Amino acid sequence: MDGSTFKSVSLKNAEFQDANMTDAKIIDANMTGLTFENVKLTDATFDDVNLSGVSINAADLTGLEITNADITDAMIDGILITDLIAAYEASQS
């Protein structure tokens, strides 16, 4: 799946496990409730996506770029992404 492009798709409640999605592009997609487990997302791009309730566990997120996204209740390794952003911002002030 590396280098693949997913555009204007619904990936709602999908599960990706042990997949290589390096350089993948997901654009204008509903990813609500999607699960990534042990997935390589190196240099992937998510743009204009709904990541509500997404669960990302044991994934390589090196270089992952997320823009224009709803991250409500989205988690990385059991931590809300909004909490991770808040902690990062607090450490920068």
Long-range contacts (C-beta under 8 A, 24 or more apart in sequence): 2-40, 51-81
